[in-house]
Amino acid sequence: MSEQKIRVGVIGSGGIAGLHLSILAKRLDDVELMTVVDVREDAARAAAEKYGVQRPGVDYESALAGDVDAVLICVPTYLHADIACAALRAGKAVFCQKPMARTMAQAEAMAQAAAESGAPLQIGFVRRFDDEWLAFRDAVQAGKIGRPVIWHDVSSGPGPSSAWYCVDEQGGGPFLDGCIHNIDFALHTFGKAEAVFTHAATFRHEGTALDTGTAVVKFVSGDELMLAWSWGLPAGCSGARVFELLGPEGTMTWPGEKPADPDRRAFVINRGSDQREQILYPSNALTTAFEREMDEFISVSRGQRQPRAGAREGCESLQVALAILESGRSGEGLKIAG
């Protein structure tokens, strides 16, 4: 495509859709906001009015048949595949929120639709645009704490308010929907995954997904990712937050001491004996990452570049997440195929 405006449709009008729309509404030299679709007509109308979208609607098929060049899919995970495949086959550029899909068969169908149509598919792994996470990736790959690295991520709370996140066949719980960012970024940083082992349980009485537990992902490189997550705690209750990387030559921890620059934050590397180093990143890194992600999608929609996270990356991260869930159900370690 040339530099004409990209005509955009948004499927879903929940929180993440609003974030993307707020960014795109500032890119009107590059995009036209044609339609926003939601099964709740009042929600679609409210979003259209708020962000200056031309047509609210309730039917994504009508939106795909209309005058849109590119589609953002911002609906629950288990609904991604049908919409994405229809959009890709209609020749639309597609941005799909993470995780790519709920099942491997769904993800593979999306990848096939993209390959056969030639339409681009970008997966919403925003941390690949995030200067905070890119800062610790650069430090790891520069050998600042040696290799192999063990990345610890501990997070616990009540989880998202929408029930579908912890319905197994719809959202899959935190090890699929939440940790998928860590999984994708670990693959981006360490390379191919080799094996997983998970202990997990369901704490929520109304939930069916594994919402609480610990998973360890081993990479061919020898590095490891340890995820200790819960979305099963009562409302208003949360546990400690741990984000650290251990290596044979030291640790890298977050959050670190505040730098003198108020617009910066830092990871702190500790090599012992008072050998400390700050790894700096902008305090608004995540906000900027979402903006960069949408800027890339505009370029992808114009055919100017390939997405940094496409069908292959979406499938690879999903494969690991699904192995984590399978291991959690069986109580056995699993090898990652391929």
N, C-alpha and C positions, 0 to 999 in steps of 0.2 A: 504494500500500500504506500501511497505518497503521504504527504504531510497533512492530508485532510483530517478534519475532526473525526474521532472514533465515536460512533454512536453506541452507547452503553445501555445494557439492561441489567438490572439487579434482581436476582431471584431470592426472596427472603428479605425481611425488613427488621430483623432482630438487632441485638447490640453490635455485632461485628459488621453487619451491613451498614449500620449508621456510621460507624467509624470510617469505612471505605467511602461512603457517600460524602461525608464531610470533607474528605481529602479531594475526591473527584470534583466536588462543587467549587474547589479553588483552582481547578485545571480546565476551565471552560474555554481557554484558547486551544485546548487539545481534544476535549471530549464534549459530546452532547449527552445529557442524561435523558434518555428516551422513555424508560419505563422502570417501575419497581413493582414486583409481584409478590403477593403474600396471600395465603389461604384465608387470612383474616382481612377482610376488605377494609375495615377501619384502620388497621395498622398500615396497609399499603397507602391509603390516602394520606395518613398523617406523615409518613415518610416522604411522600411526593411533595406535599406542601412545605415541609421543613427544608428540603434540599433542592427545591426547584426542578423536580423531575416532571416531565411533560405528562406522562400517562400512568396512573396507578392501575393495577389489575390483580386478578386472582388466578389467572390461568397462564402457566409458564409456556405452554405450547403456542398460545396466541402471540406471546412475546417473541418467541423464536421465529415465528412466521412473519414477524413484522420487520421494520427497518432498523435492525440493530446489527452492529458488526462484532460486538464483544459482549460477553455475559459474565457476571460475577455470581457464583453459586454460594449462597450464605444460608443454607438450610441445614437441618440435622443430618448427621453423617450418613445414616442409612438411606437417605434420599438423594445423595450426590450422584450416584451412577446413572440412574435413568435420565436425569436432567442433563448431565454432562454429555452422555452419549448422543442424546437428541440434538443438543447444541452443536457438538462437533460435527455430526453428520449433516447439519444444516450449514456448515461452513463458518460457524462463529468461533472466534477466539474465546477460550474459556479460562477463567480464573476460578479455581475451586478451593474453598477453605480446607484446611487440614482437619482430620486425616483424609487421605484421598478417598477412601470408601470404608465400609464396615467389613467387607469380606474381600478375600483375594480375587475371587471370581469377578466381583464388581470392578475392582481396580484394573484387572486385566482387560475387561470389556471396555473400560474407558481408554486404556492405552491403545487397544486395537482400533477403536473409533478414531482416535487422534492420528494414528499411523495411516489408516485407510483414507481419511478425509484430507489429510495434510493441514488441518486446522491446528493451531497451537494450543497446548494445555499447560497452564502454570498452576502449581500447587502452593498454597499459602503458608509457606515456611518462613515466617517473617524474621526469625532469628538469623537467617543467612544474610540479612541486610542490617543487622543490629551491631553497631560499633562496640557495644559492651561485650557481647559474646564473641565477636570477631577479635577483640583485644585478647581474651584469654586463649582463643584458638591460636593466634599468632605466637603468643608466649609459649604455649605447649609445643608448637611445631619448631620454634627456635631453640627448644631444649632447655628452657629456663629452669625447670625442676626435674630434668632428666626424663627418661622413658624406661619402662612403661609407666603410664599415668592411670590412676584410679580416680574417677570423677564421682563424688558423692553428691546426690541431690535428695534432700529430705524435705517434704512438704506435707502438711496435714491440716484439714479443716472440714467444713460441711460440704464443700464442693459447690458446683453451680446450682442455681435455684431451679432450673428447668429439669423435670424428672427424667427426661429421655436420656440425659447424659449417663445415668447409672442403670438404664435398662439395657441388658446385655446385648440384645439383637439390634438395638438402635444406636447407642453411643459407646457401649463397651467399657465405660468407666475410665478412671484416671490413667491406667496404663496404656490405653489406646488414645483417648482424646487429649489428655493433658501432657503426658510424657512423650507424645509423638514429637514434640519440638526437641526434646533432649535426644531422642533416638536419632532423628534426622541429623541433628548437629553433631552428634557423636560419629555417625557414619561419615559426615563431611570432614570431620577432624581426624578420626582414627583409621578410616577405611572400612573394609568389609567386616561384618559381624560373623562370629564363628559358632557361638552357643549361648543359650540362656538358661537360667534357673530361677524359679519364682516360688515364694511362699505367699499365698494371698487368701483373703476371706471376704465375705460380704457382711458389712456391719449394718447397712441401712435395712430396716425391716421391709420397706416398700421397694427396695432395689433388687435387681437380679444380676447385676454385673459384679465382678470382683472389684471392690472399691477400696481395699486396704491391704497393704502388704509390702514385700520387698522383692525386687527383681535385680538380678545381676546379668549384664550382657558382657560377654567376652568377645574381643575382637581378634582377628588374625594377627594384628600387630602386637598382641600381648596386653594392650590397654583394656581397661574395664570401665563400665558405667554401672553404678549402683543407684537404684531408684527406690527410695522408701517413701511411699506416698499413701495418703488416705483422703478420700472424699466421703468418709463415712461418719464423721463426728457430728455432734449436735450443733444446731444453729448457735452462733456466737462463740464456738469453741474452736481453738486451733492449737497446734503444737509448735515446737521449735522449727525454725527455718535454717537449714544447713545447705551451703553451696560451696564446695571446696574441691580442690584437685590435689592429690598426693602423688609425689614422684620420689625416686630414690635420692634426689638432691634437695628436696624441700617441699613446701606446700604453697598453694595459691588459694587464698580465701577471699570471700565476699560476704558482707560488705567490708571494705577496708577503712582505714582512717580517712577522714575528709581531707582532700588536697587543699592547698592554699587558694587555688582558683575555685570560686564558688560554682562555676559552670561545669566542673569536672567531678567525677567519682573515680574510685580506684579499686582494683584488686590489689592484694598485698602478697608478695612473694616473701617467704621466710625460709632462708637456708641455714638457720641456726647461727649461734654466736653473733647475734646482732646484725646478721647479713640480711637486710630487708630492702625490698624494692617495690615501688608502686607501679602498677600497670594502669595507666589512665584511660578514661573514655568519657565522652560527653554525658552530662547528666540527663539530657533529653534523648538519649540514644534510641529508646524504643519508639518514641513518637516519630523521630526521623526515619526509623526503619520502616514503619507503615507507609510513610510518604514515598520512600524509595521503592517499596514494593509495588505501589500503584503506578509510579513513574515507569518502572520496568514493564508492567503489564501494558501500558500504553504503547511502549516501543515494541513489545512482543506482538501486540494486535496489529501494528503497522508492518510487521514482517521485518523489522530492523535488527532483531536479535532473537536468540533462543532464551527461554527462561532458565535461570540458574537452578530452579527446582521444577522439573517437569515430570512426565509419566514415570520414567525410570526411578527417579528419586522417591516419588510417591509410593511406588510399589515396593521398593527396598525397605523403606521405613515401616510400611504396613506389615511386611513379612515379619520383621523383628517384633513389632507390637503384638501381632497375632500369636507368635511363638511364646511370648511372655504370658499371654492369657492361657494358652494351651498348657504350658508348664504349670501355671498356677492351679489349673483344674486337676491335672494329673499328679502333681507333686513330684514330677520327674524332670530332669534336665533334658534339653532338646538341642540338637544340632541345627544350625541354619543351613538350609540347602543352598548349594551354589557358592 
